[in-house]
Amino acid sequence: MTAMTFVVHWSKQAERFLGKLPAEVARRIVHKVNVITDRPFHFLEHYEGTNFYKLRVGSYRLLVDVDPTVNVISVRVLGHRRNVYQGQH
């Protein structure tokens, strides 16, 4: 049985932040998100005290929701590691 690939949805906030990053950094983040679509729980860590999962890409963090019932990964928040978690509890 082959794993079903997840579809990625980006929030407006995450898209805006991604657009402000240097092109190479943005490419690395998009690439990493695309890599996890086959086995997201292999790469994601649960973010304590929330329903989010976190993904590390260099100095950046993504907070994502995963809905395995419809195979969707929703990138909710994207930011630098020093301030991405503020206000997320």
N, C-alpha and C positions, 0 to 999 in steps of 0.2 A: 504494500500500500504506500503510495507516495503522499507526502505532506502537501496540503493545500497552501499555496502562497497567499500571504496576507496583502491587502491593499492598504496604502498609506494615505491618510488624509492629514493635511497641514492646516493648523489654525491660522487665522489672519495675522495674529501676533507673531507666530513662528515664521511665517512667510516674510513679514516686514523685517524681522531681525536678520533672517538669512540674506535678504537683499542688501543689507547694510554691511555685511561682512566682506573681507577680501575674497576674491573669486576662488582662490585655491582652498581657503578654509571652508567656504560654502560647498565646494565640490566634495571635500572630504566628508562633511556632515551628510550630504545627500547620499553619497556612496555608502556610508556606514548604515544609514537607514534602509537603503535598498538591500544591503547584505542581510539584514536581520529578518527580512520578509518571509523566508522559508522556515526559520526556527526562532521566533522572537524571544521566547522564554529562555533560550540558551544564552542570550546576550544581555537581557534586561535584569535589573535588580529591583526588588520591590522598594518603594520609597516609604519608609516607616511613617505610620500615622495617617496615611492617605490611601486612596485607591489608585494612585499613579505608580508607574514604573519609571526608572531613570536609565538613561543611556549615556555613557561617557564617550566623548569624542574630543581628545586632546583636552584643552582648557574649557570646553563647552559641555553643557549638560542639556539633555532633552528630557522633559517629563511627558510621558505618553500614557494613554489609555489603550488597553488591548481588549478587544471583544472577540473571543475565539468562536462565538456562535455564528458570527457573520464574517469572520476573518478580516477584521479591520484593525489597523494600528492608527491611532489618532495622536499626532504630535500636537500637544496642547501648549507647551511652553518651551522656548529655546532661549538660552542665555549663557553668559559667562559663569563659570562655577562659583565665583565669589558672591554673586547676587541672584542667581536663578531661583534659589529656594525661598527668598523673602516673600512672605505673603501667600505661600502655597499650602499652609496647614489649614 
